């Protein structure tokens, strides 16, 4: 009884599950190194995030890699024919990816959407940094070669189990190192100019003078109809002048109010001194500013205005000094001390310092373990594949 099918199906399912989990963590760690390095970070700030937040990263990288992986595979099949050209079928696609994939990744980082695989602005920025660009491709060529060899040892080799435990850590190491180098290139290109950006035209100054074609306002025109109108009751009615609607109305005269004294009653017919109006009474001049603006009446004979005293609260007591004086971190945000500066040396051994961080070591261990589990499932599924004819 052949039990290959009973072992092959669970191994195939396990290779799919462990492979997807491995790619899930690998895409998260890869993009973390890439994005933080592109922002100018010397050390990678590793942070724990839920696995569900990284779900779309797998499809994002699959899209960018798949744009060139498909054509690269067919190019490799076209150049390598025969049973002895197995390494050539692997080397040609890697060379195509080595040249074209960085352009897509940089385009995705600089475009308005991360799903854009090509942006012409990237080419103009690469031309502005020719030495940095050439150095990047020189440094990443051995990294790509290491990745291809290790990937063949881990997932494309039948049998030879020790190669699995050597190839998976090398695949993880090469992926994180490549992300570091690509992020450094993106950081260097951040300080170049966008040559394809259109310059905004300055608005023309507003001219308040009217154009010469506008005619000056004409005098009002009167309309006159001298033809009489016959009516049965009133007889002939002559026409009259009518002003047009745009005539300005005649200004009205301002009416001034006058006070009229009441006539005295008969009992008060005897002459006596007339009391002076309250509004015309003269009061003693005062230097206070409120007295000059006040209208005095009969009820205000004994009234005196309130005096205004200076405030008893000092400014120092009202506003604390620590509120008026900004803190050191607020001043740092104001003058942008933490803003990234152009690197003096783009490629240096300082880039490898992130490999000694505890977060990087933890990422290497986790990815290596998940990669070994997925590699084991792949090898078991290959060994018991019923269609391959293996015993």
Secondary structure, 3 states (H helix, E strand, C coil): CCCHHHHHHHHHHHHHHHHHHHHHHHHHHHHHHHHHHHCCCCCCCCCCCCHHHHHHHHHHHHHHHHHHHHHHHHHHHHHCCCCCCHHHHHHHHHHHHHHHHHHHHHHHHHCCCCCCCCCHHHHHHHHHCHHHHHHHHHHHHHHHHHHHHHHHHHHCCCCCCHHHHHHHHHHHHHHHHHHHHHHHHHHHHCCCCCCCCCCCCCCCCCCCCCCCCCCCCCCCCEECCCCCEEECCCEEECCCCEECCCCCCCCCCCCCCCCCCCCCCHHHCCCCCCCCCHHHCCCCCCCCCCCCCCCCCHHHCCCCCCCCCCCCCCHHHHCCHHHHCCCHHHHHHHHCCCCCCCCCCCCCHHHHHHHHCHHHHHHHHHHHHHHHHHHHHHHHHHHCCHHHCCC
